[in-house]
Amino acid sequence: MRVLVAYYSETGNTEKVARAICEEASKEHEASLKSVGEIIVGNLNDYDVVFLGSACHSTDLAAPVKRLLDAIPDSPKFKLAGFFTHATSTAGFHRWASKCISSFQNTSRERQVDFGGYYNCQGVPSPPVQEFIKREAIASADKYEEYLEEVRKHPSPEDLQKAREFAREVLSWAQE
Ligand SMILES: Cc1cc2nc3c(=O)[nH]c(=O)nc-3n(C[C@H](O)[C@H](O)[C@H](O)COP(=O)(O)O)c2cc1C
């Protein structure tokens, strides 16, 4: 199959996940890796499977990824799968990152896109975002230090391994 892994990443976390997915897909398929800015929407139908990835911004997919999703034609030939990285931990996920999931699901439903699901993991936030989290999202200093120690490890080797497993599952679903 022809596989495209397209991603939007400002500080490299989502790009690491994209590279892991692309490496896995390359084992048995013709896979290419592109940043969202390189994508021409009219060419998406050249692919059998498109993995679309984003950093989570303001609780949702980043604006360039939302614009790309909005531009997807109805009932495209390709199958879609999503991935995203976010700074929030499980405790804050619903409030701070769950719109990423609804955006993939709503577009897929509205445009009749075959959607193979999504993968997500934490990604260490940049220093300004760390400041925001310290100020707005985590009240206690102890909890913030604990959070920071943990989030700095992501995406971890285990996260990237899970992304590879996700890629394998999506590709076998797409081949059915
Ligand atoms: C402008 C901006 C807004 C962000 N908003 C959120 C957010 O609402 N929820 C969240 O979990 N993470 C948020 N983050 C953190 C990023 O999603 C996270 O660090 C991600 O791994 C960054 O991916 P990247 O390195 O591929 O750019 C935000 C980051 C930036 C720069």
Ligand as a Chemical Component Dictionary entry (heavy atoms), coordinates in Angstrom:
data_LIG
# 
_chem_comp.id                   LIG 
_chem_comp.type                 NON-POLYMER 
_chem_comp.pdbx_formal_charge   0 
_chem_comp.three_letter_code    LIG 
# 
loop_
_chem_comp_atom.comp_id 
_chem_comp_atom.atom_id 
_chem_comp_atom.alt_atom_id 
_chem_comp_atom.type_symbol 
_chem_comp_atom.charge 
_chem_comp_atom.model_Cartn_x 
_chem_comp_atom.model_Cartn_y 
_chem_comp_atom.model_Cartn_z 
_chem_comp_atom.pdbx_ordinal 
LIG C1  C1  C 0 0.631  27.022 21.890 1  
LIG C2  C2  C 0 0.603  25.682 22.606 2  
LIG C3  C3  C 0 -0.581 25.271 23.201 3  
LIG C4  C4  C 0 -0.634 24.036 23.859 4  
LIG N1  N1  N 0 -1.826 23.635 24.411 5  
LIG C5  C5  C 0 -1.915 22.420 25.008 6  
LIG C6  C6  C 0 -3.168 21.952 25.536 7  
LIG O1  O1  O 0 -4.197 22.624 25.477 8  
LIG N2  N2  N 0 -3.208 20.714 26.100 9  
LIG C7  C7  C 0 -2.091 19.921 26.195 10 
LIG O2  O2  O 0 -2.186 18.813 26.718 11 
LIG N3  N3  N 0 -0.890 20.343 25.699 12 
LIG C8  C8  C 0 -0.784 21.558 25.112 13 
LIG N4  N4  N 0 0.433  21.985 24.597 14 
LIG C9  C9  C 0 1.612  21.126 24.755 15 
LIG C10 C10 C 0 1.907  20.327 23.508 16 
LIG O3  O3  O 0 0.746  19.748 22.977 17 
LIG C11 C11 C 0 2.890  19.172 23.794 18 
LIG O4  O4  O 0 4.040  19.593 24.468 19 
LIG C12 C12 C 0 3.250  18.481 22.482 20 
LIG O5  O5  O 0 3.947  17.291 22.752 21 
LIG C13 C13 C 0 4.095  19.369 21.583 22 
LIG O6  O6  O 0 4.316  18.678 20.385 23 
LIG P1  P1  P 0 5.457  19.098 19.368 24 
LIG O7  O7  O 0 6.779  18.942 20.101 25 
LIG O8  O8  O 0 5.303  18.100 18.277 26 
LIG O9  O9  O 0 5.216  20.494 18.934 27 
LIG C14 C14 C 0 0.515  23.208 23.936 28 
LIG C15 C15 C 0 1.712  23.648 23.327 29 
LIG C16 C16 C 0 1.753  24.864 22.681 30 
LIG C17 C17 C 0 3.043  25.319 22.051 31 
# 
loop_
_chem_comp_bond.comp_id 
_chem_comp_bond.atom_id_1 
_chem_comp_bond.atom_id_2 
_chem_comp_bond.value_order 
_chem_comp_bond.pdbx_ordinal 
LIG C1  C2  SING 1  
LIG C2  C3  SING 2  
LIG C2  C16 DOUB 3  
LIG C3  C4  DOUB 4  
LIG C4  N1  SING 5  
LIG C4  C14 SING 6  
LIG N1  C5  DOUB 7  
LIG C5  C6  SING 8  
LIG C5  C8  SING 9  
LIG C6  O1  DOUB 10 
LIG C6  N2  SING 11 
LIG N2  C7  SING 12 
LIG C7  O2  DOUB 13 
LIG C7  N3  SING 14 
LIG N3  C8  DOUB 15 
LIG C8  N4  SING 16 
LIG N4  C9  SING 17 
LIG N4  C14 SING 18 
LIG C9  C10 SING 19 
LIG C10 O3  SING 20 
LIG C10 C11 SING 21 
LIG C11 O4  SING 22 
LIG C11 C12 SING 23 
LIG C12 O5  SING 24 
LIG C12 C13 SING 25 
LIG C13 O6  SING 26 
LIG O6  P1  SING 27 
LIG P1  O7  DOUB 28 
LIG P1  O8  SING 29 
LIG P1  O9  SING 30 
LIG C14 C15 DOUB 31 
LIG C15 C16 SING 32 
LIG C16 C17 SING 33 
# 
